[in-house]
Amino acid sequence: MPKESRVQTVVLTVAYSTRASYYLDWHDAFLGSPWFEGTVFNLFHRSQRAAARRAVGGAELIVALHACSADTLDYIRPLAGALQARRGRLLMFIGNEYNLPWIRQSEKRDFLREVGTQWVATQLLPECGRWLYEDTGARVVAMPHALNDAAFRREKPDDERAIDIGGRSARYPVFVGDDERNRIYDTVAAIAPQLGLRVDIDVGARFDRPGWAAFLNDCRGTIGTEAGTWFLERDDRTALAIREFLRARAGGAGMRADGAAHRAMRRLPYPVKEWLKRALPLLPLRHEALSDANTDFSEIEARFFAGRPHCPAYSKCISSRHFDAAGTGTCQLLVRGRYNDILEPDRHYIAVDHDLDNLGEAIARFRDAGERRRIAHSAWEFVHDRHTYRHRLAELHALLTAG
């Protein structure tokens, strides 16, 4: 496509020391796209916010990537006036579409409404996205993650990989009312070595993008679940109630995850942040984003979630990590789900039941080298054919230019 016919796009992001590689994947996709001529502004820096404020006024299209809303709205809020006065269209990707008390869905929905967002890109299934954003005035487009085939490549054959099952994930906090991710990580870490498998599973440390790709290329298999929660709310009332319950039980002391001290920590190098996370439990200082790891989930589940209906729409979704694993040819053992109706059980992944009762059977299938390689290759071929970031941006361009 000729350069002059591309959609002139201002891309807003918040880049600081983090290990969420999909932030980089969407950034790179827009910059390398033949359909969008992108200029990127990193709102983490004050000078870039000032430049972005000037640029959005005359832009044909403004795209706010996930990082602008995933952990905080602090860096995009100063652009609210300029976004309201813009001449072009605004497409906002929403990060972390589940309830946390320090970055609330209600705040994200209010911001969409405040700046008159034309399009909201959701990671969720279309029907759930429409339910979540139906009163914001924005049109919902389903934009799940995809494969960055430049970063996540199949570089080692199965028989040269040193690890049988590997995994990296942050532990799911009690606020989401769901511990499936935690349970499969804990259970596989406990039983797989007893079955003679080499395991490298960690729910603390995470890799940067090159490190994650290299790690997956050293794993024959990895584990996981869909992202999100069954108990998604538009008003965050349950997450806020849990926060107050935990604060009252701790005597009200501690560092809030939406406070000034936490905002300052974003400017620290990632290794320093990791050191602080490990050190905080040893110090007389409580951080609410970390302290819930010591909370018994069954207590929170019984008090706040037992007997409650699920979200009226299917509120879990596929993760970027599923595409990363597929791209490196790593076989996935996943808790059964819809995965945005993209991945199919026993074709693209080995399905594990929600209660984990068939985990032994799933591991036995995984240990069959022919079956493991068949599943991994099927997923690799499928995502390359239909689900790269090039595919996503081609679909987005067709939608935005359809009139």
LOMARMAR-769762 format. One line per 2 residues: their letters; for each residue x, z, y of C-alpha. Coordinates in steps of 0.001 Angstrom, whole numbers, plus 500000, padded with zeros to 6 digits. Layout:
A> X Z Y | ...
% end
This chain:
MP> 500000 500000 500000 | 501423 499084 503435
KE> 502539 502098 505436 | 500233 501285 508332
SR> 497146 501348 506069 | 497821 504820 504667
VQ> 495707 507754 505820 | 497686 509502 508546
TV> 497723 513090 507332 | 498858 516427 508708
VL> 499674 518679 505738 | 499617 522439 506363
TV> 501295 524846 503983 | 502882 528309 503935
AY> 506280 528161 502258 | 508192 531386 501730
ST> 509995 533050 498854 | 507473 532701 496045
RA> 507385 531368 492479 | 504043 529498 492541
SY> 505415 526063 491680 | 502077 524285 492127
YL> 502386 524902 495876 | 505422 522618 495762
DW> 503738 520135 493431 | 500860 519407 495835
HD> 503273 519307 498770 | 505476 516760 496969
AF> 502454 514758 495835 | 501212 514212 499384
LG> 504673 513344 500687 | 505256 510838 497885
SP> 501774 509341 497804 | 501238 505633 498552
WF> 497779 506490 499975 | 498695 509216 502482
EG> 501303 509198 505228 | 501975 512908 505443
TV> 503690 515116 508008 | 504166 518653 506708
FN> 504108 521850 508783 | 505199 525178 507296
LF> 502966 527720 509014 | 505176 530589 507883
HR> 507399 529824 510875 | 506083 530414 514379
SQ> 507668 527231 515759 | 506001 525183 513016
RA> 502637 526759 513796 | 503017 525685 517415
AA> 503920 522142 516377 | 501028 522028 513907
RR> 498609 523188 516591 | 499564 520150 518667
AV> 499489 517746 515716 | 496067 518570 514273
GG> 494209 517507 517415 | 494811 513798 516916
AE> 495282 513649 513150 | 493150 511321 511058
LI> 493113 513876 508232 | 494267 517504 508078
VA> 494992 518956 504638 | 495466 522727 504283
LH> 497125 523367 500927 | 496463 526337 498613
AC> 499199 528488 500140 | 497263 528664 503425
SA> 494544 530738 501738 | 495872 532068 498409
DT> 497415 535371 499551 | 496466 535567 503221
LD> 494823 533646 506050 | 497215 535152 508602
YI> 499243 531975 509081 | 496402 529498 509462
RP> 494170 531699 511632 | 496212 530960 514803
LA> 495236 527288 514359 | 491509 528009 514267
GA> 490887 526823 517827 | 492860 523609 517338
LQ> 491070 522945 514047 | 487695 523437 515699
AR> 488639 520932 518441 | 490133 518317 516092
RG> 488984 514705 516010 | 489809 514046 512373
RL> 488528 515485 509112 | 489693 518741 507525
LM> 490207 519137 503774 | 491045 522687 502706
FI> 492351 523553 499245 | 491463 527133 498274
GN> 493994 529232 496370 | 493226 532170 494049
EY> 489498 531674 493556 | 488796 535145 492238
NL> 488104 538466 493934 | 490865 540668 495283
PW> 490230 543333 497920 | 493181 542284 500105
IR> 492360 538544 500293 | 488635 538199 499968
QS> 486512 535221 498995 | 484148 536179 501803
EK> 486985 535776 504342 | 487888 532364 502985
RD> 484258 531257 503100 | 483917 532543 506679
FL> 487011 530601 507732 | 485687 527376 506223
RE> 482499 527862 508225 | 484306 528919 511420
VG> 486479 525786 511677 | 483816 523359 510474
TQ> 485636 522210 507333 | 484301 518877 506079
WV> 485769 519101 502567 | 486750 522053 500406
AT> 488911 521306 497355 | 488256 523734 494521
QL> 490197 524413 491338 | 486910 525391 489704
LP> 484412 523225 487900 | 482202 521287 490356
EC> 479083 523370 489711 | 480960 526623 490326
GR> 482602 525254 493454 | 479199 524261 494821
WL> 477817 527717 494059 | 480770 529439 495749
YE> 480837 527316 498903 | 477264 526066 499203
DT> 476559 527850 502517 | 479840 526985 504280
GA> 478797 523518 505446 | 481715 521930 503552
RV> 481327 519277 500898 | 482909 520391 497612
VA> 485377 518227 495720 | 486791 519400 492389
MP> 490592 519105 492521 | 492126 520901 489543
HA> 495881 520983 489223 | 497738 518226 487400
LN> 501094 517260 485941 | 504146 516816 488123
DA> 505900 514454 485722 | 509053 514396 487853
AF> 509553 518160 487448 | 508045 518873 484017
RR> 509524 516435 481504 | 510025 516566 477750
EK> 513809 516920 477575 | 514389 518655 474231
PD> 512903 517793 470837 | 510947 520500 469074
DE> 513652 521241 466506 | 516320 521901 469171
RA> 514338 524576 471002 | 515592 528141 470604
ID> 512323 530019 471246 | 509240 529769 469052
IG> 506714 531246 471504 | 507501 531981 475122
GR> 505475 532966 478139 | 505646 534181 481713
SA> 502691 535555 483652 | 501789 538203 486164
RY> 499464 540790 484649 | 495856 540317 485656
PV> 494773 543141 487986 | 491808 545325 487050
FV> 489826 544007 490039 | 488959 540744 488263
GD> 487199 542534 485388 | 488948 540456 482751
DE> 491950 541254 480577 | 491977 538268 478197
RN> 495292 537045 479635 | 496869 540477 479278
RI> 495552 540930 475727 | 496891 537667 474329
YD> 500296 538262 475928 | 500489 541806 474611
TV> 499198 540945 471145 | 501436 537927 470541
AA> 504458 539838 471875 | 503704 542580 469333
IA> 502857 540618 466179 | 504786 537331 466395
PQ> 508226 538936 465844 | 506823 540673 462768
LG> 506026 537207 461425 | 509602 536083 461884
LR> 509073 534146 465111 | 511511 534172 468018
VD> 509575 535338 471062 | 510373 535551 474780
ID> 507320 536890 476637 | 507398 538674 479986
VG> 504600 539703 482351 | 506970 540804 485113
AR> 509666 538324 486096 | 508821 534687 486870
FD> 510889 531511 487212 | 511218 529084 490069
RP> 510089 525526 489299 | 513354 524227 487746
GW> 513767 527445 485793 | 510186 527298 484499
AA> 510630 523680 483386 | 513889 524551 481613
FL> 512291 527580 479947 | 509361 525521 478637
ND> 511825 522972 477289 | 513394 525765 475259
CR> 510015 526882 473809 | 508250 525272 470873
GT> 505060 526971 471987 | 503511 528993 474778
IG> 500342 531052 475177 | 497637 531469 477767
TE> 494039 531480 478881 | 491951 529884 481555
AG> 492588 531203 485050 | 490068 533315 486923
TW> 487267 535668 485981 | 483777 535747 484525
FL> 482679 538003 487422 | 483339 535855 490486
ER> 481433 537064 493567 | 480906 535534 496990
DD> 480925 538929 498731 | 483741 540762 496832
RT> 481633 543903 496532 | 482956 544974 493115
AL> 486630 544472 493958 | 486151 546499 497144
AI> 484389 549274 495220 | 487246 549421 492689
RE> 489763 549589 495528 | 488023 552603 497069
FL> 487694 554282 493661 | 491422 553914 492992
RA> 492389 555022 496513 | 490178 558101 496295
RA> 491642 559047 492933 | 495171 558672 494352
GG> 494318 560772 497388 | 494090 557820 499770
AG> 497846 557447 500224 | 499859 554308 499677
MR> 500689 550854 500966 | 497816 548413 501362
AD> 498396 544860 500168 | 496850 543532 503385
GA> 498841 545847 505667 | 501737 545240 508052
AH> 504403 546511 505623 | 503259 544096 502932
RA> 503242 541205 505404 | 506835 542033 506314
MR> 507811 541916 502622 | 506906 538220 502493
RL> 510053 537509 504506 | 512327 539033 501880
PY> 514226 536848 499370 | 512482 536635 495995
PV> 515150 538661 494091 | 514763 541476 496620
KE> 510978 541431 496129 | 511476 541664 492372
WL> 513849 544592 492809 | 511310 546381 495000
KR> 508562 545810 492431 | 510713 547476 489782
AL> 511803 550269 492115 | 508428 551207 493604
PL> 507141 553069 490513 | 510204 555324 490785
LP> 509627 556094 494450 | 507083 558433 496089
LR> 505385 555369 497554 | 502323 553728 496082
HE> 501538 550014 496533 | 497953 549160 495632
AL> 498803 545679 494304 | 501138 547252 491741
SD> 499677 550653 490989 | 496611 549308 489185
AN> 498953 548178 486384 | 498955 551814 485264
TD> 495158 552008 485338 | 493324 551941 482031
FS> 491354 548679 482098 | 488738 550034 479685
EI> 487866 552752 482211 | 487385 550206 485018
EA> 485484 547890 482711 | 483093 550646 481643
RF> 482547 551897 485193 | 482202 548594 487068
FA> 481593 545690 484681 | 479796 546895 481553
GR> 476373 545317 481221 | 476804 543127 484274
PH> 475902 539444 484005 | 478594 536842 484416
CP> 478816 534622 487469 | 475827 532213 487490
AY> 478243 529278 487107 | 481158 528924 484684
SK> 483846 530523 486834 | 487085 530037 484918
CI> 489360 527053 485285 | 492429 525225 484091
SS> 495800 526321 485487 | 498838 524362 486626
RH> 500703 526084 483783 | 498669 524182 481204
FD> 499817 520865 482661 | 503414 522101 482955
AA> 503475 522938 479239 | 501845 519644 478275
GT> 504411 517734 480354 | 507349 519392 478592
GT> 505853 518755 475143 | 505333 522476 474516
CQ> 502517 523313 472094 | 499932 525666 473594
LL> 498054 528465 471844 | 495177 529125 474220
VR> 492076 531273 474227 | 489172 528909 473714
GR> 487502 527682 476919 | 486367 524678 478932
YN> 489614 524115 480883 | 487647 522060 483435
DI> 486483 519874 480520 | 489982 518365 480434
LE> 491791 519980 477502 | 490014 519921 474145
PD> 490511 522630 471493 | 492484 521618 468404
RH> 493323 518285 470014 | 495334 519384 473057
YI> 495858 523049 472162 | 495530 525407 469202
AV> 492383 527413 469901 | 492383 531207 469716
DH> 489011 532993 469701 | 488149 535358 472570
DL> 488372 538407 470295 | 491740 537148 468946
DN> 490445 537580 465396 | 491778 534164 464356
LG> 495191 534668 465948 | 496895 534876 462542
EA> 495338 531576 461533 | 496341 530008 464859
IA> 499939 531151 464417 | 499958 529761 460870
RF> 498867 526374 462246 | 501557 526631 464889
RD> 504233 527297 462257 | 503310 523996 460562
AG> 505830 521769 462383 | 503774 518596 461865
ER> 500606 520161 463260 | 502464 521765 466174
RR> 504080 518474 467160 | 500809 516575 466791
IA> 499050 518944 469198 | 501924 518917 471692
HS> 502223 515114 471690 | 498470 514634 472039
AW> 498465 516810 475172 | 501621 515126 476533
EF> 500171 511645 476124 | 496769 512593 477522
VH> 497962 514229 480737 | 500395 511398 481456
DR> 497619 508853 481033 | 494966 510618 483157
HT> 496061 513831 484838 | 499170 513478 487001
YR> 499187 514259 490713 | 499178 510507 491340
HR> 495823 510355 489580 | 494504 513260 491669
LA> 495503 511719 495002 | 494191 508302 494015
EL> 490818 509928 493291 | 490973 511863 496548
HA> 491808 508754 498580 | 488924 506834 496995
LL> 486558 509697 497828 | 487685 510102 501427
TA> 487579 506367 502151 | 484292 505645 500396
G> 482407 505888 503701
% end
